[in-house]
Amino acid sequence: MSEQLGTQQRPLRVAVVGAGPSGFYAAEALFTSEMTVKVDMFDRLPSPFGLVRYGVAPDHYKIKNVIKIYEKIAARENFSFLGNVKVGKDISAAELQTYYDAVIFSCGSEKEKTLGIPGEDLAGSYAASEFVWWYNGHPDCVNNKFDLSKEIAVVIGQGNVALDVARILCKTVDELKMTDITQAALDALAQSKVREVHLIGRRGPAQTAFTPVEIREFGALAECDVVVNPDELVLNDASKTELADPRNAPKKKNYDILGGFARMPIGKKRKRLIIHFYESPRELKGSGAVEKLVLEKNELSGEPGKQKAKGTGKLKEMNCGVFFRSVGYRGAPIPGVPFREDWAVLPNEGGRITDNGKPLSGLYCAGWIKRGPSGIIGTNKPCSQETAQNLLADVPNLPPCPQPDTNKVIEFLTKKGIKVVSFKDWQKIDAAEIARGAKVGKPREKFLLVSEMLSVV
Ligand code: NAP
């Protein structure tokens, strides 16, 4: 007779792959079950917290307080962190199923969408995600160089990531130096010659994807004026209908804030954020590096709520010294796990990973890799809860894994030469970073290399 999973004698063993918000919320939801559950959380980096550490902008430090909740989850007796382990490379999904009854992939969407326009590969054209990882000290981007030696920067897209990039470019060093931005990024930004940042949306001011708090913040920057052309705030009937819908209250707030910016006389601050609507990038030009951007004027067509940008054929060319595309992220496939190329997510029903529509035994997903890259940190909580509930409901049908032992996983990885980082190890890294930061009046100075982190443990 097979063992009963979820008992004290034989706890349900779940591997959570990805130590970001959705992973922690999944662990939290599993721990609220009456079953005895053991969660081992993997991350390819020695540090946990994913997007909170490497995605949230350094000047939005209050958002990072959510880490305290994750630390409480990590302190639970039945929780282990196995950092510095890349699932799909160091251990395969199938090998994980040897040690765990169920696996939840909560590894986010790490790739950035491209625009597919000529010149996109020119020097000086960057993915916003790389810039974000760079100023946040992500080990994958420490060696990236961003040429900020020209006056005009363009950011394509009007989501919160685009605003983060624009704000970091528009803030003064004084506004950033007390944050956990890396010293390397701060030094590079201190040398930045960028004076004009153009934030370009393909649709109109009623369709912005950012949130009101984030756009309002631009009105209070020390050395940056905001410019909005009042003519671009004139709405068609469909957009008026959209904004009248109470479900679009945040977009209506955005619209009102933009109206406030448009009414303000243009000031004389050192930098300027210029917000454009109804324009799509069509080509980047330059000999060797980006010099010009060709934009096409759009108009909207479609029913309220479904309006799309349609090119009018009217082109214009503008100077552009540095270019960032911030048009959303894409999930990356995990070897041995089905992947939905068109949506760049793991195919799933309520978090149960499916293959040709049929749920695969013991495989689940949560967060951006489940539903796509949308929503704020808190949006992941109900998403992960749904996955955890479905997993728990499946327990009577889950075949127990053959080797229910975390030490055996660690042994397997150690034999391959991998230094598995525990939560205690991470706490040493954390303390060392905080101590480095304290010397210069910052909340922390992050280690930029995995080897530096490992040398602390
Ligand atoms: P996003 O919110 O989906 O915004 C993507 C933007 O790119 C939209 O303005 C979209 O316009 C535009 N876009 C897409 N394809 C385009 C194309 N081919 N040409 C021109 N524009 C294009 O994505 P995100 O900014 O990467 O943010 C991801 C998620 O993280 C969001 O839910 C965001 O709110 C969240 N986030 C939150 C915070 C925060 O709370 N402070 C910070 C960062 C990120 P259309 O609307 O026309 O498609």
Residues whose N, C-alpha, C, O or C-beta is under 5 A from the ligand:
A	BS01	NAP	G157 Q158 G159 N160 V161 A162 R202 R203 Q207 A209 S326 V327 G328 Y329 P373 S374 G375 I376
